[in-house]
């Protein structure tokens, strides 16, 4: 284990913002993690746990210790005729885990295909796409309390999962390092194809001939059609959460906008796509300097080449002001801004 100094984080964040870390350490195994917890550099520095950096925006250099946990491995722990428990270490690429499960014909994560980032970051954000969230297949996770090195296990209830949120973004932010997660998946055919995005791609309501690989490839196709390639534009996927509003606010907006896109999530709550709100404010495909929104999806803010974090942050704030002025709705970032 080597703690490096003044290391560029450009390749460790998908926005491709060129900032540096005062200290940086890559952890490959449990022994190195133990050594780190006992080191003086660790004790004296503020800390940031960083995986693939797919949900972070750096606005300045990080004057502390960045911990990059890179241990990999995927294992089947136990299975019966109906269910299977799959263990994956935090350093695994999330989509590699999905591919493993699809190839083994384990059902449950196929809608989460091609989501960028590492396995260890998935519970923090409670990642989700096309009607499925991590919590739907989550069994438990293990990790280390950074203050005292205590190993702990968290069940689904312990994690306090909410929409793009968890205990690891609140009380345990940068205090707990996730080392592995365990998923409970199905062994019989079970698809979630109710999300609106599927309708224009599926030519029939008869899904009986669809295979697990078919659905995974369909999700990848939708994502590639609607979202920018990270090879071309730095981005962090959806920048804002889809806001939830009450019945009164929904009625007010529906009276003004006959084309209001919405999803009813309870008797008195509606989810409004943030992308629709942003597009209505004229920001879809709009560029200002080195920053813009993707021409096919207004919810995705892109680095057009050389933007720094503050440019991206200011652009996002312009969007927030426009949506608040027009709709009276405050957009909350999904992205962790540092």
C-alpha positions, 0 to 999 in steps of 0.5 A: 500500500502506497499513499501518493501525493498530489494525484490527478483525479481526472480519470477517477470522475466521469465528468472528467474534471481535472482536479487533484487529491492531496493524498491518494491510496488504492486499496487492493485487499483487506490487509492493505485496508487494515494497514491504512487504518493504522497509518498516521496519514490516515488519522491526520487527514479528511477522507473521501471514498471514491469508486468510479466517480460516476456520481460526483462533481469536483469544484476544487482540489481535494485537500485530504485523503482519497481512498479508492477501494479496488478489490474485485470478485463475484461469487455465488454464495447459495442458491435453491430452486427459486433464489440465489445469493450473489456476492460482489466486492466493491471494486467490481464494475457494476455492469460487469456484475450485471453481465455475470448475473445475466449470463448465469440467468439470475433475474433482477438486475437486467434493467440496471444494465450499463449504469456506470460506476462500481459495486461499492457505490451502488448502495450509496446512491440506491441506483435505479433505472427503468422501474428497478432500484438496487433495494429491490434486489438487495440483501445486505452489505459489509464494510468497515467503520473508518474511525475504529476499523470495526467490521459491520453488516447492514441489512436492507432496513439498516441502509434506509434506502430512499429514492437515490438516497441511503444512510451512506449519503447522510449519517455515514457519509465518508465514515463507512467503507463498503467492501462488498454487497450481497444481492438476492436474485430470482432463478425463474423468469421475471421481468419488469417491463412496465416503464414507459421507455420500453413501449416504443422498443417492444413491438408486442405485449407478448413477452413470453419469448423474451430472454434475460439477455434480450431484456439486458440488451434492450436496456443497453440500446435504450441507454445508448440511444438516449444518453451520451457516451462517456467516451465523447462527453464527460457527464454523471448521468442524471444530474437531478432527482425527479421531484415529487409533488402533492395533489394540489401542486399537481392539479395546479400544474396540470391546469397550466400544462396539458402535456404534463408528464407525470407518474402517480406514486401514492394517493397524494404524490406524483413524480414529475420527470426533471428532464421534462421540466428542464426541457420546458425551460428551454435547456434541452441541448443548450450550451453555455461555454464549455457546458451544456445539456445533452441534445437527447436528454435534458436531464444530463449535463455534459462537459463539452471538453474543458469545463471545470467543476465550477462552470458545471455547478453554475450551469446546474444552478441556472437550470434550478433557478429557471425551473423554480421560477417557471414551475415553483419546483426546486430540483435537487441534485443527484450528484454529490458536489464537492 
